[in-house]
């Protein structure tokens, strides 16, 4: 079972993520004029997540290395920077959740009066991604400045700025008639999404992953950050 999951967490889940994004993009292009704003926001998130994951994992990839250096054990003997606390398993679950929960919210926008709330939830999500990657960028610049790092770029930064930011601005500009009820449901929907994608899944899974044999669910290399490690 663990070996099958390990294989799924390599490239197969990213193919699934991209296929879902393509299907969502095609359907939304067909029905765009009939979609409420919240549904458009959910589709934005679902489609952008595929590009965002490709940048964080593959082109150039390596976000895990910064994440695990920052949040993992500081004792070198206890560190497993290739899989703890972020592993291919935990990040797969988090990112699929961050694609599919917005798609569930697309349905809510159609069948309930929560379109504004969903749109606001997606605006917050978009801007959180932007702020998170700006923050990570400044931290990595500080961490690797002596090794030659000269920019605030980190894996995920480009798609955060060029896709999440414009999507958030688009939704904010087109948002109208916001009520207190919208704010309440926006907060509820955002909390549900974050709880499912991080503490309720990532926290127990990272403890399970670390108990598996060495190398299971591990990233192959630091990728983008490897160029700075050689110079430290």
C-alpha positions in Angstrom: 0.0 0.0 0.0 2.7 2.5 1.0 4.7 1.7 -2.2 1.7 2.3 -4.4 1.1 5.6 -2.6 4.7 6.5 -3.1 4.4 5.9 -6.8 1.2 8.0 -7.0 2.9 10.8 -5.1 5.7 11.1 -7.7 4.2 12.3 -11.0 0.8 10.6 -11.3 -1.0 13.0 -9.0 0.4 16.0 -10.8 -1.0 14.6 -14.1 -4.4 14.2 -12.4 -4.1 17.8 -11.1 -3.4 19.2 -14.5 -6.1 17.1 -16.2 -8.6 18.5 -13.6 -7.4 22.0 -14.3 -7.8 21.5 -18.1 -11.3 20.1 -17.7 -12.3 23.0 -15.4 -10.8 25.6 -17.8 -12.7 24.2 -20.8 -16.0 23.9 -19.0 -15.7 27.4 -17.6 -14.8 28.8 -21.0 -18.0 27.4 -22.4 -20.3 28.6 -19.6 -18.3 31.7 -18.5 -21.1 34.2 -19.1 -23.6 32.1 -17.1 -21.3 31.6 -14.1 -21.7 33.6 -10.9 -18.6 35.4 -9.6 -18.0 32.8 -6.8 -17.9 30.0 -9.4 -15.4 31.9 -11.5 -13.3 32.4 -8.4 -13.3 28.6 -7.6 -12.3 27.8 -11.2 -9.5 30.4 -11.0 -8.1 28.6 -8.0 -8.5 25.1 -9.4 -6.7 26.0 -12.7 -4.0 28.1 -11.1 -3.1 25.4 -8.6 -1.9 23.2 -11.4 0.6 25.8 -12.7 1.5 26.7 -9.1 2.4 23.0 -8.2 4.4 22.6 -11.4 6.5 25.6 -10.4 6.9 24.5 -6.8 7.7 20.9 -7.7 9.2 20.8 -11.1 10.0 24.1 -12.8 12.3 24.9 -11.0 10.9 23.0 -7.9 12.4 22.8 -4.5 10.0 24.6 -2.2 10.0 21.7 0.1 13.7 22.3 1.0 13.1 25.8 2.2 9.9 24.7 4.0 11.6 21.8 5.8 14.7 23.8 6.7 12.5 26.5 8.2 9.9 24.3 10.0 11.8 21.0 10.5 14.1 19.9 13.3 17.2 22.2 13.8 19.4 19.3 15.0 21.2 18.0 11.9 21.0 14.5 13.2 17.2 14.6 13.3 16.7 16.4 10.0 15.2 14.7 6.9 15.0 17.7 4.7 13.8 15.6 1.7 10.6 14.5 3.5 9.9 16.2 6.9 7.7 17.9 7.7 6.8 18.4 4.0 6.9 15.2 1.9 5.6 14.3 -1.5 2.6 12.7 0.4 1.7 15.6 2.6 2.1 18.2 -0.3 0.1 16.0 -2.6 -2.9 15.9 -0.2 -2.7 19.6 0.5 -2.5 20.7 -3.1 -5.3 18.3 -4.3 -7.4 19.7 -1.5 -6.6 23.3 -2.5 -7.8 22.4 -6.0 -10.9 20.3 -5.3 -12.4 22.2 -2.4 -12.7 25.4 -4.6 -14.4 23.1 -7.2 -16.9 22.1 -4.5 -17.4 25.8 -3.8 -18.1 26.3 -7.5 -21.2 24.1 -7.0 -22.2 26.0 -3.9 -22.1 29.2 -5.9 -24.6 27.8 -8.3 -27.0 26.1 -5.9 -26.9 28.4 -2.9 -26.8 32.2 -2.3 -23.1 32.0 -1.4 -21.5 33.3 -4.6 -20.2 36.4 -2.9 -18.9 34.5 0.0 -17.1 32.0 -2.2 -15.6 34.8 -4.3 -14.4 36.6 -1.1 -12.9 33.3 0.1 -11.0 32.9 -3.1 -9.8 36.5 -3.0 -8.4 35.8 0.5 -6.8 32.6 -0.8 -5.2 34.3 -3.8 -3.8 37.1 -1.6 -2.5 34.7 1.1 -0.6 32.9 -1.6 1.0 36.1 -2.8 1.9 37.3 0.7 3.2 33.8 1.6 5.6 33.7 -1.4 6.8 37.2 -0.9 7.5 36.3 2.7 9.3 33.1 1.7 11.2 35.1 -0.9 12.6 37.5 1.6 13.5 34.7 4.0 15.3 32.7 1.4 17.2 35.8 0.3 18.3 36.3 3.9 19.2 32.6 4.3 21.2 32.3 1.1 22.5 35.8 0.5 26.0 34.8 1.4 25.8 31.9 -1.1 25.0 34.3 -3.9 21.2 34.6 -3.9 20.3 38.1 -5.2 16.5 38.0 -5.6 13.4 37.3 -3.5 12.4 34.5 -5.9 11.3 31.2 -4.4 9.5 28.3 -6.2 5.9 29.4 -6.5 6.6 33.1 -6.6 6.0 33.6 -10.3 2.6 31.9 -10.4 1.6 33.7 -7.2 2.4 37.1 -8.7 1.3 36.5 -12.3 -1.8 34.3 -11.7 -3.0 34.4 -8.1 -2.6 38.2 -7.8 -4.5 39.1 -11.0 -7.2 36.6 -10.2 -7.7 38.1 -6.7 -7.8 41.6 -8.2 -10.3 40.6 -10.9 -12.6 39.0 -8.2 -12.3 42.0 -5.9 -13.1 44.5 -8.7 -16.2 42.6 -9.8 -17.5 41.9 -6.3 -20.7 43.9 -5.5 -23.5 43.9 -2.9 -21.4 42.4 -0.1 -23.4 41.8 3.2 -22.5 40.8 6.7 -23.8 37.3 5.9 -21.3 37.1 3.0 -18.5 37.9 5.3 -19.6 35.3 7.8 -19.8 32.6 5.2 -16.5 33.7 3.6 -14.7 33.2 6.9 -16.4 29.8 7.5 -15.6 28.6 4.0 -11.9 29.7 4.3 -11.5 28.1 7.7 -13.0 24.8 6.4 -10.6 24.8 3.4 -7.5 25.5 5.5 -8.4 23.0 8.3 -9.0 20.2 5.8 -5.9 20.9 3.8 -3.4 21.5 6.6 -4.0 20.5 10.2 -6.5 17.7 9.6 -4.5 16.0 6.9 -0.9 17.3 6.8 -0.3 17.0 10.6 -1.1 13.3 11.0 0.3 12.3 7.6 3.8 13.8 8.3 4.0 11.7 11.4 3.0 8.6 9.4 5.5 9.4 6.6 8.5 9.7 8.9 7.8 6.2 10.2 8.1 4.7 6.7 11.4 3.3 5.4 14.1 5.8 4.4 13.4 7.5 1.1 9.7 6.8 1.0 7.8 9.9 -0.1 11.0 11.9 -0.2 11.8 14.6 -2.8 14.7 13.7 -5.1 16.7 16.9 -4.5 16.6 20.5 -3.3 16.3 21.5 -7.0 16.2 25.3 -7.1 18.1 25.7 -3.8 20.8 23.2 -4.8 22.8 26.0 -6.5 23.1 27.8 -3.2 24.0 24.8 -1.0 27.1 24.2 -3.0 28.4 27.7 -2.1 27.5 27.8 1.6 
